[in-house]
Amino acid sequence: MNTVLFYSVFYLSSALWIYVVTGALTYRLPADVKLYDKNVKPSSITDISVSLYINRISGVDENKEEISIDAFLQVIWEDTRLVPVEEPEMTKLYVELTPTERNMVWVPDLYIRQLREMKVMTLLEEMSSLRLYKNSTLALSIGATIIFKCDMDFVLYPLDVQRCPVDFSSYKYTVKEMRFRWKNDNGLTFPNDFGDQFFRLPKYVVSFYTEQEPQTIHYGDAHPFPDNHSSARLEITLSREVKSYLLENYLPSTLFVSMSWGSFVVVPEIVPGRMVLLVTTLLSLITMFDTVRNNSPDALELKCLEVWLISCTLFVFFALIEYFIVLFGIRYDKHWRVAAKAHVQVAPPVQLQSTLSLSQNTVETPMNSTHARRENGLESNTLKVTGTNKVQPQESDPNKPGSIGNLSGSFQNTQHVTSVMTRRRTYSFRNVADVALLYAGSQRGRLDQISLIIFPLSFLIFTITYWTMYISESNRKKL
């Protein structure tokens, strides 16, 4: 009697435990639980369908290169080992499995290669469910905040277009064992306030696109013959809103450069007004460049906006250099060139051309005197110093035998030719320099007039080249 009672209690307790653990096994799981192994996938090739309901875009972090979205992820597969039994109380097309039953069912090892973090939403309870349909199809749904890692390139900033592929695949099973694809009818869905598969942020327009054909990726397995893995790919495209940058950066910098051209019509003698205009414009552009560099994301090269601001700064700097050249020409015309002419008139160069007549009491030496003789445009003065310390002019006779003047004749001619050639070279260089400086500076200079044409024309050519090159590169990134 005791033995029968013992076995009866044991049987009832075992049945109760199995019911608690597995639920209503009569229609949810096979009658013999031991025949089901949750570590074995349902078939040799298992097809996994993925669908994603994107509720909203939480944000884009450019510094961390992350995209955060709130979404409901659904993974669907078929497990023929689970055939629910239709009973009167089963009024729906599916059965909601309890958390305990979920631990007894095989689920795919979903792997998101670009996943940084995934937080399951929780309010009163965790937002997740596992449903078993009458056709042995299971659907796992999870509501979560998903943070994706996106490799961003900001060289074209703010004309950059970021493309972020997201792969939903299996890490353990290869393409020969498991195939991932997007759900046929509604693989990607959005709320009603979404646009045509895009969402607007303050800085970005975020759009989504799914590859209907299964993709293959490789995780770098260590074994000698690595296999590829099937993937359902979602591509997120971030297109930046350029209007704010046009109003905040491009338009002010263009106006600053245009203001610098106004210095060409200011009279060069008004140094404070023209200098303040150029220096203030230059400092404003430098401050703008520093602000943009600190507030923009980092890049390996100069960004598109930085190239524009540096070019605008150089245009203003060249206008300042042009004004320095004009001031130098004015200074040379009014002071240095006039002073050089006055110096030539007051103290002309003395040519050391004299003859020394040696006598018993006289010595002749060349010095400035009232008696001068011009010979081929050169001045020759001869002074006689007597023994009484009186200086008297005396001309030498080159034909006199034994005179030193006869010996110095050839030296005089050679010195004259060399001096004339040196003068011609010096005067030729000075003439060119004078013409160039007077052309640039002085009241008759035309450098400001030429700059008033060259600077705007050069900036126009640069602007057309800049926008053509970067816009074409940005459009190429979108394709």
C-alpha positions, 0 to 999 in steps of 0.5 A: 500500500505504501509502495502504491501511494509512493509511486502515485505521488511521484507520478503526480509530482512529475506530471505537475513539474513537466506541465509547469516547465513545458506548459500545455504540452498537449498542443504546444510541444511534442508529447515526448519532450525528450525527442526535441533537442533545442541545440539542434536546428530544425533542418539541414538548411534553415531559412530565416526571415527578418523584418524591422519596424523602425519607430524613430531615429534616436540620434546620430553621434558623429564623434563616436560614429554611431546611429541609434534607432528605436525599433521592433525586430522580428525573426521568423523561421519554421520548425516542423518538430513543433506541431501544435494540436488544435483544441477548442480553447485555441481560438487564435492562429498562434500560441504565445509561448511563456518565458519558460517555454522559450528556453526549451525552443531552438532559436537562431543565433542572430548576429549583427556585425555592426551592432554596438549595443542593444537594450530591450525596452522595458516598461512593466515587463520586457517587450518581447514575445515568441509565437508558435503558429499552426503551420509550425512557424515561430516568430520572435519579436523584440522591442529594443533601442539598437545602436549601430556602428557606422564607419563615417568619412567626413572629408566632404563635410558638409557635403558628405553622404554616409552609407552604413550597411547593417548585416543580420546573419548567423555567426555559427552557421554558414551559408550552406546551413542557414539563409537569411533574407528579408520578409517578402511582404513587409520586411521594412516598415515605418510609422505614418509620420515617416516620409517615403522611407526617410526620416528628417533630423536637424542635421541629417536626412536618414533613409533606409534600403533593404537588399532583397537578395541574400548577401554573403559576408566573411568573418575570418574563420581560423580553419583552413577552408573558411565558409561565407555566411548568409546575411540580410543587409539593411543600408542606412544612408545619412545625407546632411542638410546643407542649407544651414551651412550655406547660411552660417558659413559659406554666405558670411565668408563670401561676403567677407571676401567681397568686402576686401575688394572694397579696399581697392577703391579706397585711396592708398594714402588713407592707411587706417581706413584701408588697413582696418578693413582688410585686417578686420576681415582677415581676423573674422575669417580666421575666427570662423575657421577656428570655430568650424574646426572645433565644432566639426567632426574629425577627418584624416584630411582637410574637410570640404568646408575647411578648404573653402574657408582657407581659400577665402582667408588667402584671398583676403591675405593676398589683398593685404599683400597687394596693399603693402606693395602699393604702400611700398611704391608710394614710399619709394616714389615720394621719399627714397627715389627723390632723396637718391636724385638729390644726393646725386646732384649735391655730391657727384661721384669723383673720378680718380683720373689725374696725372702726377707731375713730379718735380723737385718741389711739386707734387700733383694730386687729384682733388676737387678744385675750381678748374675742371676739364671734361673729356668724353663726359668725364671730369678731370681735375689736377691740383699741384701741391708746392713746397710752400703748401700751396695748392695750385691747379696744373694741367698735365701734358700727356705728350711730354716725354717721361710724364706719368700722364703718358703712362696713365692714359691707357688706365684712364681709358679702361676705367672710363669704359668699365664705368660706363658699362656699370652705369648702363647696367645699374641704370637699366635695372633701376629704370625697370624697378622704378617703372614697376614700383611707380606702376604699382604705387604712387598716384599714377599706379594702376595696381589697384585697378588691375586687382579690382578685376583680377581678384573677383574673376579669380574668386569666381573661377575658384567658386565654380571649380570648388562646387563642381568638384565637390558636388560631383564627388558627393553625388558619386557617394550617393550612388 
